Amino acid sequence: MRKGEKAQFTIAPNYAYGRRGMPPVILSSATLTFEIELESFSGGEGEVIKKVSDFNVDMARTPEDIAREYEEKLVTQKERKKKRSLSDRFYIISPYASQTGEKPPWGINPNITFFIVAAFVGIGFHFGRVSAAIHVGYVD
């Protein structure tokens, strides 16, 4: 754009406020239109400061290149999914996880202590039932 030049941007509803809108200012499923004028800029007149293509020269530019790269990514993702084991498909959040791969001590490893705690709760429930501390049924 040059100084004083105007441009019009049209934003589809799915990129703007969608079906909800922003009542009473923006109605539901409204297409937004912005008119923008370049009043000033830094740099010399007619001088190109940076083009988008200067930032990533390896990026695909043509529709054919974009489609080819997309297909390659899909194939790569499918191959990666086939190679993953069942345990790799689940992510366990743990405060004891390490970025270096270091294992936590067994006493605080949640993969072990969860089952130990569950067993203690089950045993406690059993003894509560046996000793009549927990009564199931109606009280006479």
C-alpha positions as CSV (number, residue, x, y, z in Angstrom):
1,M,0.0,0.0,0.0
2,R,1.0,3.6,-0.6
3,K,0.4,6.6,1.6
4,G,-3.2,7.7,1.4
5,E,-4.3,4.4,-0.3
6,K,-7.5,2.8,1.0
7,A,-8.2,-0.9,1.3
8,Q,-11.3,-2.8,2.1
9,F,-11.3,-6.0,4.3
10,T,-14.3,-8.3,4.4
11,I,-14.4,-10.7,7.3
12,A,-16.7,-13.8,7.1
13,P,-18.9,-14.5,10.1
14,N,-17.0,-17.7,11.0
15,Y,-13.8,-15.6,11.3
16,A,-15.5,-12.8,13.2
17,Y,-18.2,-13.2,15.9
18,G,-20.1,-16.1,14.4
19,R,-23.7,-16.9,15.1
20,R,-23.6,-15.3,18.6
21,G,-22.6,-11.9,17.3
22,M,-22.2,-9.1,19.8
23,P,-25.6,-7.6,20.3
24,P,-26.7,-4.9,19.9
25,V,-23.6,-3.7,18.0
26,I,-22.9,-6.7,15.7
27,L,-25.8,-8.8,14.7
28,S,-25.8,-12.6,14.5
29,S,-23.8,-14.1,11.6
30,A,-22.8,-10.6,10.4
31,T,-20.2,-10.2,7.7
32,L,-17.8,-7.4,8.8
33,T,-16.4,-4.9,6.4
34,F,-13.5,-2.6,7.3
35,E,-12.1,0.2,5.2
36,I,-8.5,1.0,6.1
37,E,-6.5,4.0,5.0
38,L,-2.7,4.2,5.3
39,E,-2.0,7.6,6.7
40,S,1.7,7.3,7.5
41,F,4.5,4.8,7.7
42,S,8.2,4.6,8.5
43,G,10.7,4.2,5.6
44,G,11.2,6.0,2.3
45,E,8.5,6.6,-0.3
46,G,8.1,3.5,-2.6
47,E,10.6,1.6,-0.6
48,V,9.7,-2.0,0.3
49,I,10.6,-2.7,3.9
50,K,9.7,-6.4,4.1
51,K,7.6,-8.8,2.2
52,V,5.8,-11.7,3.8
53,S,7.8,-14.1,1.5
54,D,11.1,-12.7,3.0
55,F,10.3,-14.2,6.4
56,N,10.1,-17.9,5.3
57,V,11.6,-18.6,1.9
58,D,11.0,-22.3,2.2
59,M,7.2,-21.9,2.6
60,A,5.0,-23.2,-0.2
61,R,3.6,-20.4,-2.3
62,T,1.5,-22.0,-5.0
63,P,-1.7,-24.0,-4.5
64,E,0.0,-27.1,-5.9
65,D,2.9,-26.9,-3.5
66,I,0.6,-26.3,-0.6
67,A,-1.6,-29.3,-1.5
68,R,1.5,-31.5,-2.0
69,E,2.9,-30.5,1.4
70,Y,-0.5,-31.1,3.1
71,E,-0.7,-34.6,1.6
72,E,2.9,-35.4,2.8
73,K,2.0,-34.3,6.3
74,L,-1.1,-36.5,6.3
75,V,1.0,-39.5,5.3
76,T,3.6,-38.7,7.9
77,Q,0.9,-38.4,10.6
78,K,-0.6,-41.8,9.6
79,E,2.8,-43.5,9.7
80,R,3.5,-41.9,13.1
81,K,0.2,-43.2,14.5
82,K,0.9,-46.7,13.4
83,K,4.3,-46.8,15.1
84,R,3.0,-45.6,18.5
85,S,2.4,-48.2,21.1
86,L,-0.8,-48.3,23.2
87,S,1.0,-46.7,26.2
88,D,2.2,-43.8,24.1
89,R,-1.4,-42.9,23.1
90,F,-2.3,-41.9,26.7
91,Y,-0.8,-38.9,28.4
92,I,-0.6,-39.1,32.2
93,I,-0.3,-35.7,33.9
94,S,2.1,-36.0,36.8
95,P,3.8,-33.4,39.0
96,Y,6.7,-35.9,39.2
97,A,7.3,-36.1,35.4
98,S,10.7,-35.1,34.2
99,Q,11.8,-33.5,30.9
100,T,15.0,-35.5,31.1
101,G,13.2,-38.8,31.4
102,E,14.4,-39.3,35.0
103,K,12.0,-41.7,36.9
104,P,10.5,-40.6,40.2
105,P,11.2,-42.7,43.3
106,W,8.8,-45.6,43.5
107,G,7.1,-44.3,46.7
108,I,5.8,-41.2,44.9
109,N,5.3,-42.7,41.4
110,P,1.5,-42.1,40.7
111,N,1.4,-45.2,38.5
112,I,2.2,-47.3,41.6
113,T,0.7,-45.3,44.5
114,F,-2.7,-45.0,42.8
115,F,-3.3,-48.7,43.1
116,I,-1.9,-48.9,46.6
117,V,-4.3,-46.1,47.7
118,A,-7.2,-47.8,45.9
119,A,-6.4,-51.1,47.7
120,F,-6.3,-49.4,51.1
121,V,-9.6,-47.7,50.5
122,G,-11.1,-51.0,49.4
123,I,-9.8,-52.8,52.5
124,G,-11.0,-50.0,54.7
125,F,-14.5,-50.2,53.2
126,H,-14.5,-54.0,53.7
127,F,-13.6,-53.7,57.4
128,G,-16.1,-50.9,57.8
129,R,-18.8,-53.2,56.4
130,V,-17.7,-56.2,58.5
131,S,-17.5,-54.2,61.7
132,A,-21.0,-52.7,61.0
133,A,-19.5,-49.2,61.0
134,I,-21.1,-49.0,57.5
135,H,-24.7,-50.3,57.5
136,V,-26.4,-51.1,54.3
137,G,-30.2,-51.3,54.5
138,Y,-32.9,-49.9,56.7
139,V,-32.5,-49.1,60.4
140,D,-35.1,-50.8,62.5
